[in-house]
Amino acid sequence: RCTTENKVSWVRHRDIHLLTVGRYTYTSDQRFEAIHSPHTEDWTLRIRYPQRKDSGIYECQISTTPPIGHPVYLTVVVPLSSISTLRLCKVFFQSVLIKTRNDVEHSI
């Protein structure tokens, strides 16, 4: 989550791919979504159904002069499970939220 009143962009560093600007999504991968919490200055990048390949650095870029960037390192861990617990894990790992606040605070 980025906290700002300015426009926010999310970039994936692996391929320097612009994922979102404001609430608009610029990637064809529909798992990515920028969320703005109403009546706040908080912006969150959501990745639905995260995969190991999604691990890496993501950066929240704030449109200021000069621009401000908050990098976050995401590690996606694939759960080891038996068939009996697979359904439970699938529900638990449906999405991951990448958040930054002030310097760097993130939750997954």
Disulfide bonds with the S-S distance in Angstrom:
Cys2-Cys60 1.40
